[in-house]
Amino acid sequence: MQDLIKLTDEIIEKVSACNSADALNDVRVEYLGKKGTLTLIMKEMKDLSPEERPAFGQKVNDVRQKAENAIASMKEKLEAAATAEKLSAEKIDVTLPAREQKTGHPHPCQLALDEMERIFVGMGYEVVEGPEVEWQEYNFTKLNIPEGHPARDVQDTFYINDQILLRSQTSPVQARVMEKGKLPIRMIAPGRVFRSDSIDATHSPSFNQIEGLVVDKHITMTDLKGTLSQFARELFGENTKTRFRPHHFPFTEPSAEVDVSCYKCGGTGCRFCKGEGWIEILGCGMVHPNVLKMCGIDPEEYTGFAFGVGLERIALLKYEIDDMRLLYENDLRFLGQF
């Protein structure tokens, strides 16, 4: 019995010395576990006489109860201390100024694209996308650009092999839509294109284009001029005028380049338009009969027009940016202005 009293004091002393949950668990296993001291003592009852067993068993149970109570009490203290320490470490000083929440916003090119898509969708056009890695047949042949044409030169185009390349324009999307034969067609094709250009203030080997196509019966140059004039007025202002200058593109005939009156000076001439009063924005023309034929459309029954505009050029003009490279340098001081 004296040994059991000493054991009780020993357990309580060890429990009191525990400073962590792991240490407390070690004490519990040492005395109350399946192979613990009290468990082994209980097994010794078989060696006692029947008269001694009840008193001895009662004493062992008392020791076990005191040990369990001491362990439970210490466990609560350790958990409370851990919680207090965690709260202290993670406390928030509500008097400190709040951290600035930085939110993103559309890139200037995306702003320009959204506006142009809104204009053309409002005219009844469909937005269509196509692959950036393209067959030479769609990028050149179906657009009336035969073998030997300067546009096919390796110096201008990124070739993957003899038949596959990185598209140099989004016109292949027009060819893919035309060959499906679902007429009439009113579409624009925005997307990234690739050309072997040196990087400077107005050129990049990777940039974005938006090309448009209309194919229907009785489409004329008048429809083209009216469409692009309306587009220019909605994009640059109601007083914007357009000017069409003869040009040459292999996939359109006749072809033209389109200028808009300078929206800074109203066409009188200023630094922004280099004193000319006009700013070039895109190329266009009536779809060449050969292009219609190669895409399975009868040019005797259907006609159409096409146009192409550089997205970055519109962004540069609209937001008065003087260097194309600023659009891709990810400088938050620049992008934050938009």
Helices and strands as residue ranges (DSSP letters): H 2-17, H 21-32, H 37-43, G 44-47, H 53-89, H 108-122, E 126-127, E 133-135, H 136-139, G 141-143, G 150-152, E 164-166, H 171-178, E 185-194, E 206-216, H 221-236, E 242-249, E 252-261, E 278-287, H 289-294, E 303-310, H 311-318, G 324-328, H 332-335
